[in-house]
């Protein structure tokens, strides 16, 4: 067993241990409170969804590079579907949207898989953003054209381009950091961002007072600060996964977590604009894929490019 | 002979105990078997009546039934993967009660969409009412329509009906056998900008004839965007099927009043598009 595999195994054991604790905690709560307490039931539904995600992610890690790329390609597909369900479109956009789903998305992940950095960092913002409006315009319907094009492009940006920067971390070449450890860098990013979110939520409920944008979301400055600090601490503890030193790992974790939390606010604004509470109902207890991954989606490109700038 | 062979299957299948999935007692007796009903409900005697073919069919019937189940499973998985179809049980619970789901109709994907988002125990007892001229056009459709979806086939064209084919009688037979139905009361796909075409009288007739059966308005949202007319590639957008509160034909209610009320109940389930420009 290579050292990377051994570390994946240890991580999986650690996370499963944490999940088991959460499950036991939920069962104890369930036994103590009345039957069918909605808060406890929501918590248990979420824990079950987390279990599913942990298991899927671990399987993808074991399958290696291809597993991770396929997993995120599907997550992109699900997120793009949630996003485009809510956007403005006309029949004139049908072909452009179909191309987005069935050509742009697979190509982007193919380029990531092949490691063609010069292409996957510009393919969507340059080629897709110029070609798809041409396809729409050729169908001749100018009604709300700018809005339709802009919304479609944002959907591709968020759901495909940003998301694909998570598996793109596999392709970063850092001196003295073996290529097969890129997988661990992904684990690092996702874990620190998710831990930050979780504790932001927890502390926001406990001690949060000042809402950041009262009209938009329940996020508070206090909760966010605690979340970022916890993410940084988690980043320090997980520094052995990364090519960074402990201090740098903490700084990167704090940065990723902060960007992710503001990303979360952006998504709250979009949802408010479209009058929905969740992006979809595909993950029980969590809403949609976009709800689950919003902060990772925002953090990934920033994390990728800064790592690339400093270490690449 | 032709009427006889499915009975051998009936004897086997009726013995299986009812699954205790439904919290309420079943209001109607279950259809005896998948195939026997498919036969009895089919309005057209499938044109091979020679004893030899019938015999062959009965030997093939088991694999055929299995194939129908498998194809059904594949269709429901495909529909769920492509459209992530979600059922919104607004006015009813997803329990096994005899119902007529009446829905808006804009594309050929509508029926598989409702069918796929029903839980399996409801799906087993539901029979879409579908056009015979469409579903008997070729062998593949004749397999998928009557056998996979277990459709109640009716002929929309009076002039083409064979002697003794009464569409309403087929529908009532299916209801009397305990099946739930899916119907599209507009009679045709709605190609207009209006939310619904005027309803045909079939819904009223069955509500009048079988007043105990719940008539459930069922709105399918987003299908026009998934597959606008004239397009070939479906977009994998999320589709929602909303089930509203059941309605019944009032004792003294006139036909047109009822159809108007049913149509309003259905349109009332459509999600508002205010957030779009």
Interface residues (C-beta under 8 A of the other chain):
Chain A: X77 X78 X81 X82 X84 X85 X86 X88 X89 X91 X94 X95 X97 X98 X101 X102 X144 X147 X273 X274 X275 X280 X281 X282
Chain B: X84 X86 X222 X225 X228 X230 X231 X233 X235 X236 X237 X238 X274 X275 X276 X277
